[in-house]
């Protein structure tokens, strides 16, 4: 029997598969979110720097954390999405602080619209590599 055509087909499938894997891997690396050099409040107080973020990543990776919940690793397949959980908790806290439960339906709509705008605003400045965040006072009720 002639196996040459089968070997050529296998070689093409393997070659094309690795080409696609390489392209997707390259895009994943080049489109990764930036790590800011500084994280500051809106009034200029430096909360932490990029080195602190990288140190935290190193600690997390040293204990195998990249295997749990990392969108850039296989952990995205085996763990819950902690980012969505955090964003939900933050949004709930902000709405609670603004009196969402006791607000009228029109006020609720305005609060939700403002929350959506605030949560989606990108405050990372690529030229200075600075992320500016708004700190709200967290009063306990």
DRENSENU-183799 format. One record per atom (N, C-alpha, C): residue in three letters; x negated, y, z negated. Coordinates in steps of 0.2 Angstrom, whole numbers, padded with zeros to 4 digits, always signed. Layout:
AlaXYZ/...
END
This chain:
Unk-0004-0006+0000/Unk+0000+0000+0000/Unk-0004+0006+0000/Unk-0001+0011+0002/Unk-0005+0018+0003/Unk-0003+0022-0003/Unk-0008+0023-0008/Unk-0007+0027-0014/Unk-0009+0034-0013/Unk-0012+0036-0007/Unk-0015+0042-0006/Unk-0010+0048-0007/Unk-0004+0047-0004/Unk+0001+0052-0004/Unk+0003+0053-0011/Unk+0004+0048-0015/Unk+0006+0048-0022/Unk+0001+0052-0026/Unk-0005+0051-0025/Unk-0011+0054-0029/Unk-0011+0062-0027/Unk-0010+0063-0021/Unk-0010+0070-0019/Unk-0004+0074-0022/Unk+0002+0070-0022/Unk+0008+0073-0025/Unk+0007+0074-0033/Unk+0004+0069-0036/Unk+0003+0070-0043/Unk-0002+0076-0045/Unk-0007+0076-0041/Unk-0012+0082-0041/Unk-0009+0089-0040/Unk-0004+0089-0035/Unk-0001+0095-0034/Unk+0004+0097-0040/Unk+0007+0092-0043/Unk+0012+0093-0048/Unk+0008+0096-0055/Unk+0002+0092-0056/Unk-0002+0094-0062/Unk-0005+0101-0061/Unk-0007+0102-0055/Unk-0010+0109-0053/Unk-0006+0114-0054/Unk+0000+0114-0051/Unk+0005+0119-0051/Unk+0008+0120-0058/Unk+0009+0114-0062/Unk+0011+0115-0069/Unk+0006+0119-0073/Unk-0001+0118-0072/Unk-0006+0121-0076/Unk-0006+0129-0074/Unk-0005+0130-0067/Unk-0005+0137-0065/Unk+0001+0141-0068/Unk+0007+0138-0068/Unk+0013+0141-0072/Unk+0011+0142-0079/Unk+0008+0137-0082/Unk+0007+0137-0089/Unk+0002+0143-0091/Unk-0003+0144-0086/Unk-0008+0149-0087/Unk-0005+0156-0086/Unk+0000+0157-0081/Unk+0003+0163-0080/Unk+0007+0165-0086/Unk+0011+0160-0088/Unk+0015+0162-0094/Unk+0011+0164-0100/Unk+0006+0160-0101/Unk+0001+0161-0107/Unk-0002+0168-0106/Unk-0004+0170-0100/Unk-0007+0177-0099/Unk-0002+0182-0101/Unk+0004+0181-0098/Unk+0009+0186-0099/Unk+0011+0187-0107/Unk+0011+0181-0110/Unk+0013+0181-0117/Unk+0007+0185-0121/Unk+0001+0184-0119/Unk-0005+0188-0123/Unk-0005+0195-0121/Unk-0004+0197-0115/Unk-0004+0204-0113/Unk+0002+0208-0115/Unk+0008+0205-0116/Unk+0014+0209-0118/Unk+0015+0208-0125/Unk+0010+0206-0129/Unk+0011+0205-0136/Unk+0012+0212-0139/Unk+0016+0213-0145/Unk+0017+0219-0148/Unk+0011+0222-0150/Unk+0010+0229-0150/Unk+0003+0232-0152/Unk+0003+0232-0160/Unk-0003+0232-0162/Unk-0004+0233-0169/Unk-0006+0240-0170/Unk-0003+0244-0174/Unk-0004+0251-0175/Unk-0011+0252-0179/Unk-0014+0257-0177/Unk-0020+0258-0181/Unk-0018+0261-0188/Unk-0013+0265-0189/Unk-0010+0267-0195/Unk-0002+0267-0195/Unk+0000+0266-0201/Unk+0008+0266-0202/Unk+0009+0272-0207/Unk+0012+0277-0205/Unk+0013+0283-0209/Unk+0020+0285-0210/Unk+0022+0288-0215/Unk+0029+0291-0216/Unk+0030+0297-0212/Unk+0036+0299-0211/Unk+0038+0305-0207/Unk+0034+0311-0210/Unk+0033+0311-0216/Unk+0029+0317-0219/Unk+0021+0316-0219/Unk+0019+0311-0216/Unk+0012+0310-0215/Unk+0008+0306-0220/Unk+0011+0303-0225/Unk+0008+0299-0230/Unk+0006+0292-0226/Unk+0000+0290-0227/Unk-0003+0284-0224/Unk-0001+0278-0228/Unk+0003+0273-0226/Unk+0005+0268-0230/Unk+0000+0262-0230/Unk-0002+0260-0224/Unk-0007+0255-0223/Unk-0010+0256-0216/Unk-0016+0253-0214/Unk-0019+0253-0208/Unk-0019+0246-0204/Unk-0021+0247-0198/Unk-0021+0241-0194/Unk-0025+0235-0197/Unk-0031+0237-0200/Unk-0035+0232-0204/Unk-0031+0228-0209/Unk-0027+0231-0212/Unk-0022+0228-0217/Unk-0018+0223-0214/Unk-0015+0225-0208/Unk-0011+0220-0204/Unk-0014+0214-0202/Unk-0020+0215-0199/Unk-0024+0210-0197/Unk-0026+0205-0203/Unk-0028+0208-0208/Unk-0030+0204-0214/Unk-0024+0200-0216/Unk-0018+0203-0216/Unk-0012+0199-0218/Unk-0011+0193-0213/Unk-0012+0195-0206/Unk-0011+0189-0201/Unk-0016+0184-0203/Unk-0022+0185-0204/Unk-0027+0180-0206/Unk-0025+0176-0212/Unk-0023+0179-0217/Unk-0020+0175-0223/Unk-0015+0170-0221/Unk-0010+0173-0217/Unk-0004+0169-0215/Unk-0007+0163-0210/Unk-0011+0165-0206/Unk-0014+0159-0202/Unk-0018+0154-0205/Unk-0021+0156-0211/Unk-0026+0152-0214/Unk-0022+0147-0218/Unk-0015+0148-0220/Unk-0011+0143-0223/Unk-0006+0140-0218/Unk-0007+0141-0212/Unk-0003+0137-0207/Unk+0003+0141-0205/Unk+0004+0147-0207/Unk+0010+0151-0206/Unk+0012+0152-0199/Unk+0007+0152-0194/Unk+0009+0153-0187/Unk+0013+0147-0185/Unk+0013+0141-0189/Unk+0017+0136-0187/Unk+0025+0137-0189/Unk+0026+0142-0192/Unk+0033+0143-0195/Unk+0035+0150-0193/Unk+0040+0150-0188/Unk+0043+0157-0186/Unk+0039+0161-0181/Unk+0033+0159-0179/Unk+0030+0164-0174/Unk+0032+0164-0167/Unk+0034+0169-0165/Unk+0037+0169-0158/Unk+0031+0168-0153/Unk+0025+0169-0155/Unk+0019+0168-0150/Unk+0016+0161-0151/Unk+0019+0157-0155/Unk+0017+0150-0156/Unk+0022+0145-0156/Unk+0021+0139-0157/Unk+0026+0134-0157/Unk+0031+0134-0163/Unk+0029+0138-0168/Unk+0033+0139-0173/Unk+0040+0142-0172/Unk+0041+0145-0166/Unk+0047+0148-0164/Unk+0052+0142-0163/Unk+0050+0136-0162/Unk+0054+0131-0160/Unk+0057+0127-0167/Unk+0053+0128-0172/Unk+0054+0124-0178/Unk+0056+0128-0184/Unk+0057+0135-0184/Unk+0059+0139-0190/Unk+0064+0144-0188/Unk+0068+0146-0193/Unk+0073+0151-0192/Unk+0070+0158-0190/Unk+0073+0162-0187/Unk+0071+0169-0185/Unk+0071+0173-0190/Unk+0066+0174-0194/Unk+0065+0179-0200/Unk+0066+0186-0198/Unk+0064+0188-0192/Unk+0065+0195-0190/Unk+0072+0197-0190/Unk+0076+0193-0187/Unk+0084+0194-0186/Unk+0086+0195-0194/Unk+0084+0190-0198/Unk+0087+0190-0205/Unk+0085+0197-0208/Unk+0078+0199-0207/Unk+0076+0205-0210/Unk+0080+0211-0208/Unk+0081+0211-0201/Unk+0084+0217-0198/Unk+0092+0217-0201/Unk+0095+0211-0201/Unk+0102+0211-0204/Unk+0102+0214-0211/Unk+0097+0212-0215/Unk+0097+0214-0222/Unk+0096+0222-0223/Unk+0091+0224-0218/Unk+0089+0231-0219/Unk+0095+0235-0216/Unk+0099+0233-0211/Unk+0105+0237-0209/Unk+0110+0237-0214/Unk+0111+0231-0217/Unk+0116+0231-0222/Unk+0115+0235-0228/Unk+0108+0236-0230/Unk+0106+0240-0236/Unk+0107+0247-0234/Unk+0105+0249-0228/Unk+0106+0256-0225/Unk+0113+0258-0225/Unk+0118+0254-0223/Unk+0125+0255-0222/Unk+0128+0256-0230/Unk+0126+0252-0234/Unk+0128+0252-0241/Unk+0126+0258-0244/Unk+0120+0261-0243/Unk+0117+0267-0246/Unk+0121+0273-0243/Unk+0124+0272-0237/Unk+0128+0278-0234/Unk+0135+0278-0236/Unk+0137+0273-0240/Unk+0144+0273-0242/Unk+0149+0270-0237/Unk+0146+0265-0233/Unk+0150+0262-0228/Unk+0156+0259-0230/Unk+0156+0255-0236/Unk+0162+0252-0238/Unk+0168+0256-0239/Unk+0167+0262-0242/Unk+0172+0267-0244/Unk+0174+0272-0238/Unk+0170+0271-0233/Unk+0171+0276-0227/Unk+0178+0275-0223/Unk+0180+0280-0220/Unk+0186+0279-0215/Unk+0184+0275-0209/Unk+0188+0273-0205/Unk+0186+0270-0199/Unk+0182+0274-0194/Unk+0184+0281-0194/Unk+0180+0285-0190/Unk+0173+0286-0192/Unk+0173+0287-0199/Unk+0166+0288-0202/Unk+0162+0281-0201/Unk+0165+0275-0202/Unk+0162+0269-0201/Unk+0159+0269-0194/Unk+0163+0271-0189/Unk+0160+0271-0182/Unk+0154+0275-0181/Unk+0154+0281-0184/Unk+0149+0286-0184/Unk+0143+0283-0187/Unk+0144+0280-0193/Unk+0138+0277-0197/Unk+0135+0271-0193/Unk+0139+0267-0189/Unk+0136+0262-0185/Unk+0133+0264-0179/Unk+0135+0269-0176/Unk+0132+0272-0170/Unk+0125+0275-0172/Unk+0125+0279-0178/Unk+0118+0282-0180/Unk+0114+0276-0183/Unk+0116+0271-0186/Unk+0112+0265-0188/Unk+0109+0262-0182/Unk+0113+0261-0177/Unk+0110+0258-0170/Unk+0105+0262-0167/Unk+0106+0269-0167/Unk+0101+0273-0164/Unk+0094+0273-0168/Unk+0095+0273-0175/Unk+0089+0273-0179/Unk+0085+0267-0179/Unk+0089+0261-0179/Unk+0086+0255-0179/Unk+0082+0253-0172/Unk+0084+0256-0167/Unk+0081+0255-0160/Unk+0076+0260-0158/Unk+0076+0265-0162/Unk+0071+0270-0160/Unk+0064+0268-0160/Unk+0060+0268-0155/Unk+0053+0266-0156/Unk+0048+0272-0158/Unk+0045+0272-0164/Unk+0041+0277-0166/Unk+0034+0276-0166/Unk+0032+0271-0162/Unk+0025+0270-0160/Unk+0022+0275-0155/Unk+0017+0278-0157/Unk+0014+0283-0152/Unk+0007+0279-0149/Unk+0008+0277-0143/Unk+0002+0274-0140/Unk-0004+0278-0140/Unk-0004+0284-0139/Unk-0010+0288-0139/Unk-0014+0288-0145/Unk-0010+0289-0151/Unk-0014+0289-0157/Unk-0014+0282-0161/Unk-0010+0278-0158/Unk-0009+0271-0160/Unk-0006+0271-0168/Unk-0002+0276-0169/Unk+0001+0277-0175/Unk+0009+0275-0175/Unk+0011+0272-0180/Unk+0018+0270-0181/Unk+0021+0274-0187/Unk+0026+0278-0185/Unk+0029+0283-0190/Unk+0036+0280-0192/Unk+0036+0279-0199/Unk+0043+0276-0201/Unk+0046+0281-0206/Unk+0053+0281-0207/Unk+0056+0285-0211/Unk+0058+0281-0217/Unk+0056+0284-0223/Unk+0057+0281-0229/Unk+0063+0284-0232/Unk+0068+0280-0234/Unk+0074+0282-0237/Unk+0074+0280-0244/Unk+0077+0285-0248/Unk+0077+0283-0256/Unk+0082+0277-0256/Unk+0080+0272-0260/Unk+0084+0266-0261/Unk+0087+0267-0268/Unk+0093+0270-0269/Unk+0096+0270-0275/Unk+0099+0264-0277/Unk+0099+0261-0283/Unk+0102+0255-0285/Unk+0109+0257-0288/Unk+0114+0253-0286/Unk+0121+0255-0289/Unk+0123+0249-0293/
END
